[in-house]
Amino acid sequence: MPRKSVLIIDESELFRDYLRTRLAKYSIDVDFAINGLDGLVKIRNTLPDLVILDYNLTRKSCKEVLEEKSRDPNTADIPVILTAHKLGKNRLLELVPFNIRKVFMKPIKEDQLYQTLGELLGVRFQADPTPCIIEAHVNDNIIFIEIAQGLNPDKIELLRFKIEELLNIYGIAAPRVLVMMTDMELSFVDGPNVETLIETVLEASHARTKYVKLLTNSSFVREFVRGRASYADIEVTNNLQNAVDRLLADVAKTEFPAEGKHGIISDRILSAQAAAAAESIEMRFEGERKPEFTPETAKELSIAIVDDDFVIQELVKTTFESVDAKVVSFPNGRDFLNALAGSDFDIVFLDILMPEVNGFQVLQSLHELELDLPIIVLSAVSRREAVVRAFQHGVKSYLIKPLKPDLILKKTFEILNANF
């Protein structure tokens, strides 16, 4: 039986590398193109069994690639999987006739992608069924990695690319890493996965071992690390505050005051219920291309700021005016919800304490309306229960006031350009 072939046309090097690594395990030949023109040439020359095509391309647009592909009888019938960070309904309808079999919005749900690949290529993809939630984010130049339920090798492999993405976005030269394992009973049978996790973190982050902390109650993990000379400088602890303090020793404070930071992290990380509700890493990446959210392209963004504080409204407006993005302000949640029908916001900055309709009521209404909008909460409330509740509602990030423009831009960049 001849080997199947896939062409990946995407300007993110990390995304291409991740898919190539995964597909190669199933004896699938993978080629890639770094822009639209390169992709069109390779479609004609290689005649792949499937094309995975990103919507945001340079040299030739996605639509131009599809139009020229459809005019060539040798390539017209090649099926296409389309990926995008954002794609309006009208633009999508323009592309549907060009043999597009499935559209995935980034970050892509990994299980659904491989189900579609299996159907189109006739290949059976096997996934490790071990329950596992992994989330990674950056605060104060520390990479926080949260793991709950179990250790899944597939998710750990994906973590490598997420870490690299975060390093690219934040430009972290000397990373510090805190790995938090929530309520997991581990034993010697988990040894290989624990080793894979630690090696993945070290290799992807390039962090020195003394700047890596493991937060866990597992005695097995403590003994596992202690028994390996190469891990001698890695600290295993169950004291969150001490771990954060040590990692922050030489890092300038940027996002949270110390009291707020410890409160936010501790309940969110060490509560199994909160961790289980947190968003799992599916697929999110960024590589060699210019990200979608740049000073050149930000003018296409539509941003909502929902806050009764006029100063915060003006801060967010001024921040995004510097990159020519459109910002619409709302003094309360009711006005924002009433405006949703005729709006298409890329991201929403939301205060928690507001008159008439507060932030939690807005989040509940969005859930009932089945609207999946990226939300960044801006609040002076740093109580643990408030932060945990916000993340349980699907909030992407929680920033404590007072705010800094560069941090607002970085968080927006991280969320809107996420591929993993």
N, C-alpha and C positions, 0 to 999 in steps of 0.2 A: 504494500500500500504506500503510495507516494506521500512524502511529508507535506504537511500543510504549511502555508506561508502567510505571514501577516506583515503589512507595511504600516508603521506608526508615523503619522505626520503630526508632529507636535514640537513646538519650540522650547519646551522644557526638557532639559537634559535629564533631570532627575526622574521625570515621568517616563521618559523613554527607557532609561536604564532599569527602572523598576519593572515595567512590563516585559522587557526583554529577558530579565532574570527569571521572572515567573514562567513565561511561556516556554523558555528554553528547557525547562524541566519536563515538559511534555513533548519534547522532540519537534517543536514547531520552529520553523525557520523565521527569524525576525529581522527585518530591515527597517531603517528609519530615515526620515527626512527632516531637515532642520527648518524648512519654511515651505510656503505654498508652491513656489516654482520648483524647488528640489523635489517636492512630493509628486507633482504632476509628471515630471520626467521619470521618476522611479515607478510610478504606476504603469506608464507605458512600456518601460524597459523590463520590469520584473513580472508583471501580470500576477499580482498576489491573489491569494484566495479571499483575503479580507483586508479592508483598509480601516484603521482607527484614526479618525481625522479630528483635529481640534478646530474649533470655530475661529479662534483668534490667530491669524497667520499674517506674516509679512511676505513681500515679493509678489505673491498672488493671494487674493482673498480666498476664503473657504468656498464661497459661491463660484468664483472663477474656476477653481480647481474642479468642482463638481460639474460645472457646465461643460468644460473642455473634456472631462472624463466621459460624460454622457454622449458627446458627439463622436467619440471614437468607438466603433463597433467592437473592438477588441477589449475595451475596458468598461463599456457601459454597464455590463451585467455584474461587475464586481460589487459585492455588498459593502456597505459603509456603516460603521458605528461612529456617531458624531458625539464629541465631548465639548463642553463649554462651561465657563464660569457663570455666564448669564446669557440667556437667549430669549428675546421677546417672542410672543406668539406669532406676530406677523412675519418676522424674519424666519421663524421655524417653518411656517407654512410655505415660504418661498423655496425652502430646501428639501422638503419632504419628497417631491417627485424624483429626486436624483438617487434613487435606490438606497435610501437611508433606512436601515432596518431597526435601529434603536438610537435614542438620544439619551445621554447621561450628563447630568449637571454635576460639576465638580464642587465639592469633593465627592467622588464616585463611590457608590456603595459596592464594595468589592464582591460580595456574593452574587449580586445581580449581574455585574459585569461578566463574571466567569460563567454564569448560567447562560448568558447570551452568547458568549464565545463558544461554549460547548455546543449549543444548538446550531450555530452557523458553520462551525468547523467540523462537527461530528467527532469531537474529542471530549472525553470524560475527565473533567477536572475534579480532583479530590482535595477537600479542605479538611484541616484538622478540626474536629468538632469540640475541642476543649473550650468551655466558656471563658471568655477573656475580654475585659474592657481595658483599653489603653488610651490615655490622653496625654498630650504634651503641649506645654505652653511656656512662655518666657515672662518672667517678672524680675526686675532688677538685674538683668543679665545672667540670671540663673535659669537653667532649663529644668522645669518641674515635670517629672514623668509620673503619672498616676496609673497604677495597675490594680485591677480588682478581679475577683472571681477565680482566676487561674492564669497559668502561663501557656500561651499558644504560640508555637514557633512561627506560624504564618504572620501573626500580628507583630511578633518581635522583629521579624524581617522587615515589615512595613515601617516599624519604628525607626529603623536606620535612615530611611529617606525623609521621614518627618523631622528628625533631628537636623539633618543636613539642610532642609528647607528653612528651619528656624534660624540656623546659623547664617544662612544667606540673607534672610530678611533683616535680622538685627545687626549683622556685621560684628558678631561677637568674636573677639580675638583670643580671649582667655576664658573659655567656658567653665562654669561650675554647674554640677548636675546633682539634683536631689531626686532619687527614685523612691517612690512611696508605694508600698505594697499593702493593700487594705484587706485585713481580715482573711488572709489566705493560710490554710493549713498545708505546709509543705514538708516533704520528707525526702529521703535519699533518692526516690524514683524521680524526683523533680530536679535532681542535680544537673543533668545535661541542659535543661531549659534555663536554670539559674545561670549556668556558665555562659550559655548563648546570650542571655539578656545582658550580663555584665560586659562581655566582649563586644556586643553590638553597641552598647552605650559608649564604651571607651574608644572604639574604632570610629564611630560616626561623629562623636563630639570632639575627639582629639584632646579630651580633658586629661590632666594629670590625675593619677589615682588619688592623691590627697585632696583633690577638689571634687570627689565623687562621694556622696553619702547615700546610704541605704536606710530608709525608715521602715522598720518592720518589727513585729513582735515575734517573728519566727526564730526559734532557737536553731533550727536547721540552717537557715541562711547565715546566721552568725558563725556557726561552726564551719560551714562551707567556705566562707571568706577567710576565716582564721587559718584554715588548713592549706591555703595556697600562698606561697611566698610572693607571687606577682601581684596579689591583691592586698599586701600588707598595709598599705596606706589608706585603703578604703575603710571608712568608718561605718559600722552597722549600729544603729541606735533606734530606740523607740521614743526618744525625746525630740519632738519636732522643733521646739524653740531653740534648743542647743544646736541642732543641725543647721537651721537657717542662720543663726547668729554667726556660726563659724564660716559658713559660705559667704556671708555678707561682710566679713571682717575687712576686706580690702575693696569692697564695691561701693561706689557712691549711691546713696539712696535716690531712687527715681520715682517709683510708682506708689508704694504704700508706706505710711509711717509704720514703725516697728510693731506697735500694738495692733494696728489694723491688719498687718501682714500675718502675724501669728494667728489671729482670730480667724481670718479668712481661710488659711490653709488647713488649720487643724481640724475643724469640724467637717470641712468638705472632704478631706483626704481620709481621715480616720473613721468616718462614719460609713459603714458598708452600704447603708441605704442611699446616702448621697452619692457615693461613687457609682453605684449601680445605675443611678439615674443620669449620670453624666454622659455626655456624648462620647461614643467610642470613636477611635480613629478608624476611618474607613480608607480613604485615599485622598491625600492632599500634598501638593508639591510645587516647586518653582526652581528654575535652573538658569540656562544660559541666556534665554531671551530677556528682553525688557519686560517686566511684569505689566499686567494690564493696568494696574493702578500706578501711574507715573504722572509727573507734572504735565506730560504731553497728552495723556488720555483721560486724566481725572475730570476734565470738563464734561465728560459724558455721564458722570455719576450724579445720582439724585439722592440726597441725604436728608433725613429728617432728624431734628433735635426736639425732643419732647421734654420740656423742663420749665417750671414756673419761675426760675431764676434768670432774670434778664442778662445778668453778667455771664452766666454759663452759655446762654444762647449766643451772645456776641462772641464769646471765646471760640465756640465751635464754628460759627460763621467765618470769623477772621482766619481761623486755621485752614479752612477749606477754600476760602477766597484766594489764598496764596497759591493754590493749584487750579483755580478757576472751576471748582466743582460747584454744583447747585445745592444750596442748603435752604430748607424750608423749616421754619420754627413754629412750634405749637406750645402755648402756655399751660396746657393740661392734656390729660389723656383723652378726654371726650372729643376735643377738637381734632386730635390726631386720628382717632377711630372714624370720625365722620368724614375725614378727607381721604380715607384709604381707597374708596371706590374709584376715584378718578386719578389715582397716583400709582407710581411704580418705583418705590424706593429701593435703592441698592443696599442701604444699611440704615439702622435706626439707633440713635443715641437716646436713652430713656432714663429719666429720673424716677426714683422710687416714691418719694414723698411729694405728692402734688394734690391740689384741691380737686374736687368733683370726682375725677377718676384717677386713681393712683397707678403707679407702675405695675404692681402685681395684677390689678384689674385689667390693665392693657394686655399684659402677657396672657391672661386667661382668655380674653376676648380673641386674641390672635389665634390661640389654640382652638377655640370653638369655630372660628372661621376657616380653620385649616390653612392659615397663611404662615409659611415658613420663611420669615424675614430674619436676616442676621441682626442680632440685638447686642449692643454694648450698653451696659448699665453704667450711668454716671451718678454717683451718689455719695453723700456724706455719711451714710449709714454703713458702718463696718461691723455690725453685730453678726455673729456667726450664723444665727438662724436666718437672717435676712439674705445673706450671701448664698447659703445652701439652697434656700427656697428659689432664689433667682436662677441658679444653675439647673435646678430641677425643672424649671420652665423652659430650658433650652437656650438660656443666655450664653453668648459666645465669650464675653469677657466682662469683668466687673472692675471698674476703675473708681478709686476712692478720691473724692475731692479733697484738696484743690488739684486741678489738672494742669498738665503741661502740653502745649501744642504738638511737640515732637512725639510725645507718647501717644496722643490721639491718632496722629498720622500712622505711626508704626502699627498700632493695633488694627487700624482700618486696613492697612496694607496686608497684615498677616491674615486677616479673615477673608478679604475679598480675593486674594490671590492664592488661597489655599487649594492645593491639588490633592493633598493627603488628608 
